[in-house]
Amino acid sequence: MEPAQKNTFSKLKLFLSINKFWAILFAFFFTSSVGMTTYLLAVDSHPPSSKLASENIPPIPTPISSPQTVITDAPSTSTLTPTPTIIIPVNPTATWSAFTSSKYSYSVKYPTNWTAKTITQTDPKILEYIVFNPTATKAGTLSITLSYGTRTYLEALALDPQAGTAITAASVSATKKDSKDSNGYKATNVIVPFGSNTLIFNAKDAYLNLFNQMLTTLKLTK
């Protein structure tokens, strides 16, 4: 070894022997620094684990589906058969009172707020004469009348020479005529043959609708 190198080594050896504590402390910190640097470099070179990622990243909420409207097929109207509506006609005469002639075998209905009264006639050919009036009508009023007599059908028609209209009453052919009474009031007459005798219905014009309803209830039972 050359003198210069030997001299340098000797100085270093002397320095280390004198500063042995500080040399050891320096070596410790140097080694620790190198080890920490190496660790940090190794950590930076690896991606974070899935565990850390799951801890730091908030979970993505599950989307909530919006309410769905379920549309069902409507029943086909072409397959539906409508139920027919049955209309039962109201019979206005169903609750009416009835006048029945047991002697001459006929009957007819009249309203419950009317009266039926038998009146004696001076004409020998009129066997029965009934007057129908609204309740509380003054005496002598002849609203609707019905007479049963011995005149034949042709004789009864001859009482009023004007022509009439053929109708059906009590299931037989009858004649309807318009007329005026002695006081000038318009009236309607219906002559109904009943065997060899006749029934003659008479009604003032004011009661014509009611009279037509009464005529539908006429029955000949002989």
ROLO-836120 format. One record per residue: x negated, y, z of N, C-alpha, C in turn; residue in one letter. Coordinates in steps of 0.001 Angstrom, whole numbers, padded with zeros to 6 digits, always signed. Last residue first. Layout:
<nodes>
XYZXYZXYZA;...
</nodes>
This chain:
<nodes>
+174399-013359-022705+175510-014271-023029+175302-014940-024357K;+172463-011456-022175+172292-012804-021617+173417-013775-021954T;+170551-009061-023434+171891-009630-023630+171805-011087-023227L;+168685-006372-022132+168790-007824-022320+170255-008230-022442K;+166531-003626-022425+167890-004134-022582+167867-005642-022857L;+164075-002483-022374+164385-003402-021272+165783-004017-021386T;+163903-000700-024421+163057-001895-024523+163361-002917-023424T;+165496+001382-023536+166024+000519-024592+165202-000770-024727L;+163835+002724-021786+164957+001950-021243+165486+000948-022270M;+162199+003962-023654+161638+002968-022737+162739+002099-022139Q;+164011+005684-024853+163368+004656-025673+162729+003563-024804N;+164585+007344-022637+165640+006514-023222+165045+005375-024058F;+162222+008712-022341+162654+007809-021281+163713+006838-021807L;+162329+010190-024726+161214+009264-024466+161592+008244-023399N;+164753+011703-024401+164601+010734-025483+163479+009728-025216L;+165783+013628-022764+165377+012361-022141+165089+011274-023178Y;+166577+015732-024330+165540+016001-023317+165004+014714-022699A;+168711+014768-025845+167409+014887-026489+166281+015084-025474D;+170677+012342-024078+170385+013709-024482+168944+013799-024959K;+171859+009218-025305+170909+009958-024460+170741+011370-024987A;+173712+006211-025357+173667+007627-025719+172722+008347-024754N;+174553+003035-026640+173657+003817-025794+173676+005257-026281F;+177014+000727-026770+176632+002016-027346+175828+002791-026298I;+177618-002575-027693+177050-001700-026663+176638-000406-027343L;+180517-004415-028813+179336-003569-029020+178914-002888-027720T;+181863-007674-029795+181934-006355-029154+180642-005562-029438N;+181415-010161-030688+182450-009402-031405+182601-007995-030838S;+178040-009992-029875+179143-010879-030228+180145-010110-031078G;+177130-007019-029987+177037-008017-028922+178224-008965-029063F;+175209-004542-031686+176265-005567-031735+176046-006618-030647P;+174574-001305-030638+174020-002669-030598+175176-003678-030654V;+173738+001886-031500+174862+000942-031503+174297-000474-031638I;+172582+004712-030016+172120+003410-030530+173284+002437-030366V;+172281+008224-030417+173149+007066-030175+172503+005812-030764N;+171075+011181-029010+170774+010010-029837+171704+008877-029431T;+171741+014722-029205+171721+013433-028530+171388+012337-029532A;+171887+018187-028492+171471+017096-029368+171373+015814-028559K;+174745+019952-027407+173444+019366-027073+173134+018215-028028Y;+177264+020947-027797+176230+021344-028740+174850+020788-028433G;+179252+019954-026277+178625+021191-025793+177482+021668-026695N;+179905+017569-027441+180888+018650-027507+180326+019992-027034S;+176731+016530-028927+177932+016333-028105+178827+017562-028189D;+175402+015418-031971+175578+016510-031019+176842+016245-030218K;+173014+012855-033074+174328+013511-033017+174258+014713-032079S;+171422+010190-034827+171307+011461-034100+172663+012172-034148D;+171411+006633-034442+171937+007840-035074+171711+009060-034190K;+170426+003332-035129+170147+004529-034339+170640+005746-035121K;+171572+000008-034887+171506+001243-035666+171326+002427-034726T;+170123-003337-034815+170973-002256-034307+170801-001038-035200A;+169566-006777-034588+169549-005601-035461+170556-004575-034972S;+168117-007982-031498+169144-008006-032546+169025-006734-033377V;+166442-007831-029278+166181-008891-030264+167275-009027-031323S;+167103-005445-028037+167494-006710-027394+167436-007874-028378A;+166942-003908-031144+167156-003716-029715+167688-005011-029138A;+165537-002506-033986+165779-003764-033267+165900-003448-031784T;+167133-000346-036455+166110-000661-035459+166426-002027-034858I;+167979+001755-039096+168003+000388-038582+166836+000180-037611A;+169551+004852-038725+168289+004145-038970+168371+002764-038341T;+172567+006109-040371+171638+005915-039261+170374+005189-039688G;+174734+008597-041773+173909+007393-041888+172942+007311-040709A;+177795+009768-040284+176454+009970-040851+175656+008666-040838Q;+180212+009208-038959+180063+008837-040367+178650+009009-040936P;+180844+007737-036043+179979+008823-036532+179631+008476-037977D;+182581+005638-035957+182842+006772-035062+182011+007988-035449L;+181586+003584-037485+182509+004525-038135+182852+005713-037248A;+180178+002018-035710+179418+002817-036671+180303+003893-037297L;+182335+000781-034448+181482+001684-033677+180649+002568-034608A;+183303-000796-036536+184160+000255-035968+183323+001277-035177E;+181129-002543-036877+181498-001629-037962+182386-000489-037456L;+181186-003903-034387+179979-003161-034789+180313-002150-035879Y;+184368-003381-032750+183388-004169-033505+182208-003282-033886T;+185234-002549-029418+185105-002162-030824+184058-003055-031488R;+185247-003097-026751+185789-004116-027652+185741-003706-029114T;+182215-002074-025030+183622-002052-025425+183976-003121-026426G;+180137-000426-022832+180395-001748-023414+181890-001819-023725Y;+177859+002280-022769+179242+001789-022748+179331+000428-023420S;+175713+004338-021082+175811+003037-021731+177253+002555-021609L;+173902+007479-021091+175087+006643-020823+175009+005334-021595T;+172025+010020-019595+171980+008822-020437+173195+007973-020075I;+173293+012391-018510+171930+012389-019080+171757+011232-020054S;+175845+013991-017801+175713+012750-018566+174343+012745-019261L;+177264+015318-014866+176152+015341-015823+176035+013977-016485T;+179173+015068-012901+179648+015357-014255+178543+015391-015291G;+177341+016497-010179+178389+015616-010700+178843+016047-012086A;+173813+017145-010425+175188+017529-010098+176200+016613-010784K;+171287+014942-009276+171903+015670-010388+173365+015977-010041T;+169964+013419-007391+170430+014763-006993+170926+015590-008163A;+167983+011593-009729+168527+011738-008377+168870+013200-008097T;+169031+011603-013179+168006+011788-012153+168668+011977-010791P;+171476+009152-014280+171047+010530-014055+169858+010567-013084N;+173574+007214-016222+172242+007266-015590+171814+008726-015481F;+176704+005648-016166+176004+006933-016331+174690+006879-015541V;+178541+003200-017879+177550+003500-016834+176845+004811-017187I;+181496+001539-018379+180793+002767-018763+179857+003152-017598Y;+183375-001030-019872+182445-000640-018801+181624+000569-019275E;+185287-001097-021883+185448-001988-020738+184544-001594-019554L;+186980+000790-024022+185723+000829-023268+185926+000025-021990I;+189522+000743-025014+188537-000093-025693+187151-000053-025009K;+191011+002605-023637+191227+001175-023336+190202+000256-023987P;+189746+005450-022168+189789+004740-023465+189900+003241-023178D;+189302+006371-019676+190718+006280-020094+190868+005554-021423T;+186896+004811-017497+187250+005542-018700+188738+005333-019038Q;+184961+005064-014517+186172+004547-015181+186532+005445-016370T;+181494+004568-014222+182590+005546-014313+183776+004919-015071I;+178828+003541-012216+179896+003099-013119+181071+004081-013040T;+175548+004811-012130+176898+004856-011561+177936+004445-012602K;+172281+004903-011111+173185+004289-012098+174568+004192-011470A;+169639+007342-010741+170782+006586-010232+171587+006007-011387T;+166054+007599-010416+167326+007848-011090+168419+007019-010402W;+163654+006789-009506+164131+008092-009018+165384+008561-009779N;+163169+004455-010855+163568+004347-009451+164051+005682-008884T;+164533+004277-014214+163530+004705-013231+164053+004672-011801P;+166099+001174-015316+166050+002638-015270+165060+003052-014166Y;+167023-001646-017439+166269-001019-016351+166304+000499-016464K;+169870-003707-017963+168964-002675-018453+168270-002046-017245V;+171885-006499-019072+171145-005752-018040+170220-004743-018714S;+174859-008506-019452+173762-007707-020004+173081-006991-018834Y;+177490-009763-018891+176238-010473-019254+175223-009620-020009S;+179796-008835-017809+179673-008792-019274+178300-009281-019768Y;+179528-009355-015081+180813-009604-015736+180668-009700-017241K;+177066-008528-014306+177322-009975-014236+178620-010331-014967S;+175048-006258-015358+176490-006489-015440+176727-007988-015463S;+172518-004596-013662+172935-005876-014242+174458-005986-014202T;+169943-002356-013687+171407-002440-013627+171806-003727-014350F;+166975-002138-011823+167728-002791-012907+169228-002715-012635A;+164101+000022-011380+165305-000659-010893+166052-001241-012097S;+160625-000503-012276+161915+000178-012342+163028-000665-011705W;+158123-001528-012491+158627-001296-011130+159997-000609-011119T;+157736-001710-015264+157589-002905-014424+158199-002728-013038A;+157716+000304-017077+159033-000104-016571+158952-001270-015580T;+155179+000701-018014+155748+001715-017112+157068+001308-016496P;+152683-001510-018183+154112-001466-018476+154771-000469-017518N;+149546-001041-019575+150373-000843-018383+151829-000729-018811V;+147564-003459-021264+148473-002316-021297+149342-002255-020045P;+144321-004241-020572+145684-004729-020346+146629-003534-020323I;+141564-004677-022425+142431-003625-021902+143849-004180-021794I;+138524-006081-022141+139930-006436-022322+140783-005367-021640I;+135575-005757-023821+136410-005157-022785+137873-005453-023091T;+133138-008286-024432+134296-007489-024885+135115-006991-023707P;+129770-007917-023852+130996-008529-023335+132197-007696-023761T;+127360-008178-026467+128169-007370-025542+129435-008093-025130P;+124620-010190-026497+125984-010127-027026+126843-009331-026059T;+121285-009760-027344+122312-009569-026328+123684-009432-026978L;+119391-009828-029273+119813-011121-028758+120920-010999-027718T;+118765-007260-029880+119451-007999-030927+119967-009349-030431S;+117309-006216-027896+118751-005934-027860+119513-006738-028897T;+114837-008003-026264+115361-007598-027569+116867-007411-027495S;+113426-006713-023307+114246-007727-023994+114829-007184-025279P;+110116-005377-023537+111533-005200-023216+112350-006256-023945A;+107105-006676-022367+107988-006534-023530+109431-006413-023079D;+105385-004680-019993+106002-005943-020408+106931-005684-021579T;+102492-003260-019110+103672-003045-019952+104183-004409-020396I;+100877-002157-016361+101215-003374-017092+102521-003155-017832V;+098377+000086-015876+099830-000031-016066+100123-001237-016934T;+095809+000063-013489+096255-000316-014824+097769-000444-014853Q;+093767+002374-011768+094977+001527-011814+095429+001273-013233P;+090212+002096-012477+091430+002883-012341+092646+001972-012417S;+087701+000458-010578+088518+000541-011795+089786+001313-011518S;+084908+001740-009220+086284+001349-008898+087138+001532-010147I;+081545+000567-009359+082624+001414-009922+083997+000853-009604P;+079570+000362-006547+080335-000427-007518+081481+000414-008062T;+076735+002560-006220+078091+002125-005827+078778+001368-006954P;+073489+001572-005816+074414+002128-006802+075820+001644-006470I;+071672+002366-002821+072381+001403-003698+073362+002114-004621P;+068718+004451-002872+070091+004183-002404+070811+003247-003366P;+065483+003423-002359+066444+003791-003412+067848+003470-002931I;+064015+002494-000187+063964+003922-000505+065000+004358-001523N;+064416-000239-000011+064620+000579+001176+064729+002062+000842E;+063798-001246-002494+065178-001401-002041+065472-000555-000821S;+061116-000653-002578+062013-000023-003547+063450-000103-003089A;+060124-002302-000607+060069-000849-000413+061024-000139-001351L;+060715-004760-001873+061283-004448-000569+061294-002963-000317K;+059278-004820-004163+060732-004703-004306+061384-004355-002989S;+056312-002769-003796+057056-004028-003718+058555-003760-003840S;+054760-000576-006174+055413-000818-004880+056260-002093-004924P;+051951-001758-008138+053281-001123-008022+053904-001442-006676P;+048494-001115-007526+049608-002062-007532+050938-001326-007411H;+046555+000898-007317+046546+000129-008563+047685-000887-008637S;+046798+001930-004765+047277+002746-005899+047372+001934-007179D;+045555-000097-003298+046999+000134-003150+047554+000910-004327V;+042884+000211-004117+043564-001047-004407+045082-000885-004312A;+042315+002723-003124+042251+002519-004578+042994+001240-004968L;+042533+002186-000428+043460+003126-001066+043481+002957-002561L;+040390+000418-000085+041771+000004+000188+042771+000884-000522Y;+038125+002027-000676+038395+000836-001495+039840+000373-001324T;+038328+003887+001351+038451+004338-000041+038807+003172-000946T;+037874+002270+003561+039166+002949+003410+039388+003387+001980M;+035177+001476+003070+036253+000480+003142+037637+001121+002958G;+033790+003899+003167+033778+003135+001928+034932+002125+001923V;+034296+004615+005806+034751+005491+004723+034827+004742+003415S;+033031+002573+007199+034477+002752+007337+035037+003583+006195S;+030359+003048+006459+030999+001781+006080+032519+001910+006143T;+029968+005560+007596+029801+005395+006159+030528+004145+005674F;+030348+005074+010278+031289+005955+009557+031182+005800+008062F;+028166+003335+010689+029531+002925+010971+030543+003765+010205F;+025889+004868+010032+026171+003671+009237+027619+003215+009440A;+026101+006809+012030+026243+007227+010637+026621+006036+009750F;+025577+005216+014255+026867+005905+014140+027136+006326+012716L;+022947+004436+013717+023992+003425+013804+025376+004064+013619I;+021680+006913+013770+021637+006128+012543+022734+005081+012537A;+022049+007713+016347+022721+008482+015306+022732+007729+013979W;+020417+005833+017642+021849+005946+017933+022608+006634+016833F;+017767+006303+016607+018432+005020+016388+019928+005110+016601K;+015859+008337+016351+017290+008640+016135+018081+007360+015866N;+013386+007102+016785+013778+008217+017653+015288+008452+017559I;+013387+005205+014828+013238+004781+016211+013668+005873+017165S;+013545+006782+012572+014631+005877+012911+014542+005415+014344L;+011147+008161+012615+012414+008928+012679+013555+008038+013113F;+009323+006078+012339+009274+006873+013564+010574+007633+013746L;+010011+005288+009828+010137+004359+010927+010160+005081+012242K;+009303+007554+008391+010706+007104+008406+010943+006191+009572L;+006560+007626+008815+007384+008760+009282+008858+008339+009372K;+005825+005284+007546+005571+005430+008985+006410+006546+009564S;+006454+005828+004961+007154+004759+005638+007010+004896+007129F;+004545+007863+004439+005989+008157+004362+006791+007126+005119T;+002100+006467+004711+002361+007606+005589+003845+007924+005613N;+002339+004709+002661+002227+004216+004017+002543+005316+005001K;+002261+006400+000478+003467+005637+000732+003503+005152+002158Q;-000407+007358+000775+000741+008301+000778+002020+007569+001098A;-002083+005068+000659-002016+005865+001884-000809+006761+001913P;-000533+002203-000795-001306+003398-000899-001105+004244+000340E;-000871-001184+000000+000000+000000+000000-000891+001211+000000M;
</nodes>
